[in-house]
């Protein structure tokens, strides 16, 4: 082998590929990630930090937390915040944030759960799936009732504002 032959090889033919500081995690492909994230925030109302959400999610799935996973989750939550599905506020830490679900996120969760057929217990086969579907269905009906009440309040405020404007003119 000549001295210049090593540089001539294609990258895939090199003997020692460059190792990453944080290797990419391998995980099974999953569907409905956005629905699951929103469902977590709906089931656990209030504000949650990225690290808290990551540890809860990893513990529930049986995975170990690592730096790439936590960063990936932080980026996903930031994306959902920019889409208006979550709201974010800064905590006492330097780059730490807390997230909470918005009404738009609740509506999106209902749409995704309905699109995946998870709100209808007749489409499921096992009793555990039927219980989960009933739980999701009751969560969706509670969300819709809250949204109807908020809409009624907004309409009433608009009506009062209109009456006051008429009285002022």
Long-range contacts (C-beta under 8 A, 24 or more apart in sequence): 22-66, 22-67, 22-68, 23-68, 24-68, 25-66, 25-68, 25-69, 25-72, 27-63, 31-116, 32-112, 32-116, 33-76, 34-80, 34-85, 34-108, 34-112, 35-109, 35-112, 35-113, 35-116, 35-118, 37-76, 37-77, 37-80, 38-80, 38-85, 38-101, 38-105, 38-106, 38-108, 38-109, 38-112, 39-109, 39-113, 39-136, 41-86, 41-99, 41-100, 41-101, 41-105, 42-101, 42-105, 42-106, 42-109, 42-139, 42-143, 43-139, 45-100, 45-101, 46-100, 47-89, 47-98, 47-99, 47-100, 48-98, 48-99, 48-100, 49-91, 49-96, 49-97, 49-98, 49-99, 50-74, 50-77, 50-96, 50-97, 50-99, 51-96, 53-77, 53-99, 80-105, 103-147, 103-150, 106-143, 106-147, 107-143, 107-147, 109-140, 109-143, 110-140, 110-143, 110-144, 113-140, 114-140
